[in-house]
Amino acid sequence: MIPTGRKKRRFVQDKFVSVSKKYDLLNGLLSCYIDHYWRWRTARELDEFKEGPILDICAGTLPLSLEIVRQAARPVAAVDFCYEMLHYGTSRIKGKEAEYISPICGDGENLPLSDQRFHGITVAFGVRNLSRVEQGLREMLRVLLPGGKLLILEFSRPKNPLISPIYRLYLHKFLPFMAGIISGDREAYHYLAESIQGFYEPEVLAEMMRDLGFREVKYRPMTMGIVTLYTGRK
Ligand SMILES: C[S@@+](CC[C@H](N)C(=O)[O-])C[C@H]1O[C@@H](n2cnc3c(N)ncnc32)[C@H](O)[C@@H]1O
């Protein structure tokens, strides 16, 4: 059972501390490296904001922040509440890219940033981990400039009746087993499976975004619906 409220916050933080050094390796292996394409596709949605600044929330080891800077050299503020994830990511960035990325250890549900500062906000595989999703979305709306764009990349569940049972088997059996061996923390990957299983249907999250004041809200499933990319504008 996934803990809720404050307990979930603490639990999530502890799990990411535990897997921080193996996070990138496992992401690549477990997704057959398609995760690079998902982030590339997400960053492409920011083409209209070549100058930035962009905010990457739940930035973790900075894979999406890096992709954003690679597509166009622009300032990216990278927020995560797990110091170890940020620290590990930062230690591996070299050269020019490091100049554009500012890591900030902070809470996505209570951003340590002033109102209306960013042209674009990205959250990759982070919204599902928030203990209060609505509060996180409110904060995103607050720090976005009018006309600014929010991009949420998140796991979803394939709808195809042939794929769906295979995916469930992979998620609940193979993934915790393999990732448990490599990371040494099987519980972290049981949590991943459960949190994907228990997350909102895409239409529900999209409706939540609309209710909170985002406009032009759209979502598109990718890779048979294993992930969904949501877009919205302030
Ligand atoms: C699955 S990782 C995603 C990392 C990265 N965005 C990526 O594309 O791989 C989720 C990250 O969200 C962070 N996180 C979860 N809840 C958070 C919160 N309330 N505030 C800030 N970061 C949070 C975790 O520490 C973790 O690094």
The ligand as a Tripos MOL2 file, in Angstrom:
@<TRIPOS>MOLECULE
LIG
   27    29     1     0     0
SMALL
NO_CHARGES

@<TRIPOS>ATOM
      1 C1         10.8990    9.4050  -11.1150 C.3       1 LIG1
      2 S1         11.9270   10.7330  -10.6730 S.3       1 LIG1
      3 C2         11.9380   11.6880  -12.1540 C.3       1 LIG1
      4 C3         13.2620   12.3360  -12.4470 C.3       1 LIG1
      5 C4         13.3830   13.0120  -13.8040 C.3       1 LIG1
      6 N1         12.4090   14.0610  -13.9750 N.3       1 LIG1
      7 C5         13.3110   12.0600  -14.9670 C.2       1 LIG1
      8 O1         12.8560   12.4690  -16.0320 O.co2     1 LIG1
      9 O2         13.7690   10.9170  -14.8540 O.co2     1 LIG1
     10 C6         10.8390   11.6500   -9.6280 C.3       1 LIG1
     11 C7         11.5350   12.7480   -8.8710 C.3       1 LIG1
     12 O3         10.5400   13.5370   -8.2290 O.3       1 LIG1
     13 C8         11.0640   14.0070   -7.0110 C.3       1 LIG1
     14 N2          9.9430   14.4830   -6.1870 N.ar      1 LIG1
     15 C9          8.8820   13.7690   -5.7380 C.ar      1 LIG1
     16 N3          8.0530   14.5530   -5.0130 N.ar      1 LIG1
     17 C10         8.6120   15.8040   -5.0240 C.ar      1 LIG1
     18 C11         8.2250   17.0370   -4.4660 C.ar      1 LIG1
     19 N4          7.1040   17.1710   -3.7260 N.pl3     1 LIG1
     20 N5          9.0010   18.1150   -4.6900 N.ar      1 LIG1
     21 C12        10.1450   18.0070   -5.4240 C.ar      1 LIG1
     22 N6         10.5730   16.8500   -5.9500 N.ar      1 LIG1
     23 C13         9.8030   15.7530   -5.7710 C.ar      1 LIG1
     24 C14        11.8370   12.8160   -6.4660 C.3       1 LIG1
     25 O4         12.7870   13.1860   -5.5080 O.3       1 LIG1
     26 C15        12.4650   12.2580   -7.7470 C.3       1 LIG1
     27 O5         13.7750   12.7560   -7.9540 O.3       1 LIG1
@<TRIPOS>BOND
     1     1     2 1
     2     2     3 1
     3     2    10 1
     4     3     4 1
     5     4     5 1
     6     5     6 1
     7     5     7 1
     8     7     8 2
     9     7     9 1
    10    10    11 1
    11    11    12 1
    12    11    26 1
    13    12    13 1
    14    13    14 1
    15    13    24 1
    16    14    15 ar
    17    14    23 ar
    18    15    16 ar
    19    16    17 ar
    20    17    18 ar
    21    17    23 ar
    22    18    19 1
    23    18    20 ar
    24    20    21 ar
    25    21    22 ar
    26    22    23 ar
    27    24    25 1
    28    24    26 1
    29    26    27 1
@<TRIPOS>SUBSTRUCTURE
     1 LIG1         1 GROUP 0 **** ****
